[in-house]
Amino acid sequence: MEVKNHNFLKHENVRLVLKLISDHGPISRAEISKYMKMSATSASRIVALLSEKHLIEEVALDRQQVGRKANYFTLNKNGIYFIGVELDVFGLRIGLMNFDEEMIFKKTVALKEPLPELVIQQIKEEIMMIKKQFQLADNHILGLCVGLPGIIEPEEGIVEFSVQLQWKNYPLKEKIQEQLGIPVQVDNELKMKAISEYKLADDGVEHLAVIGFGSGVGSALISHNEINRGKSNFAGEIGHTIVDPNGTYCPCGNFGCLQTYIAEPFLLNEAAKVKNVATITELINEIEKGEVWAKNLVDKAIKYAAIAINNTVCSYNPDVVILSGSLIENHPYIQKELLKEYPSTIWNLAHGTFDVQITNSKDEGIILGAAIHMKNYFIDHIIL
Ligand SMILES: [Zn+2]
């Protein structure tokens, strides 16, 4: 037990010194030992360990102080990287993030086929190209995290079920690790997006909810820097809250799930009863042409999206609600109408307690959040 506590303290100190350097660098050994209230020897040891792992670097600083020259340390901004991957039916988006959480490269490619083995092969090929382009050795990339839609078991990185990809119980983390030989995390995409939004949020935001309206409907909550996962990591799956037991059939097996009124495939199915429109853009074009059926259909979706905002606010009591997803991000008409519609749907007592914003992280949200999640995991669990 004592040994374990000792290791824990050591790990915790390493983590805190790294955070100190990240927040306040360039910083000297003497300053580290002062802030951390630790001996100069301990500070030096931890600095040596972090340098050896290429996590920090020494910088020459001319602070024009009289006396002995001190060595200063900063994060090794461009020596090590984390990779964030967004995986969805449309394709793969891959981002290379430095230790300072700046996305220095990103790329989107179409999926050849949404079969797990082929997707992993494609991820591998893309990473090999990135390594070549940036001349990165194996030890420059400290980990990779994939964000994808579905119910994900994050400890083992198992995709329990993804309707979009049609994957069931697939051990994605283990399979990518086998191929790439680096630490891998796998998690729900909206939870990853929430991490980005939380990073970009105004100072003082402590409870941030993200709602995604797209091929499905979902939400995610970060409270005091912690993702709200629930027992099985599906907290926030509001798309399957039932709003009308006599409603439309949902592929989950129930009738009248919230997403059946809002999500893209359901809107296009409904539209097909009147006219065959292939995309949401075509549906909105019909509204602009003055087609009443198209307006009624989209108005109903917007009403239910407003209900989703109200229900999220009532469930989570957030400071801020971020609206995201392809319906909001790609269709100004829907965005504008929803912002007009939602206030009249919000519970009286909740009025004025929260802000509503359109996504700040935009299409970088999932890859940035995934890379930050991997970085945090590395610092919390792997660093030693
Ligand atoms: Zn459902």
Boltz pocket constraint, residues with backbone or C-beta under 6 A from the ligand:
constraints:
  - pocket:
      binder: B
      contacts: [[A, 239], [A, 240], [A, 250], [A, 251], [A, 252], [A, 253], [A, 254], [A, 257]]
      max_distance: 6.0
